[in-house]
């Protein structure tokens, strides 16, 4: 079972203590994910910044415009179930 809880360090300590005391819980693991999320957000922001700089250097607007590029993932769903004839 996975449970996601947002709270202070004191709350996490209390949950950990209670899980250790309960006989019905054989094993538990508490993992802090906020640091991993910060790293992922920083990486995402760095990619967007890098992409915007490359687009501006090529003379394009910094953000992708609707209908530009390979298309959205949603448009691929519309093609599902269609047969291609050659």
Order of alpha helices (4+ residues) and beta strands (2+ residues): alpha-alpha-alpha
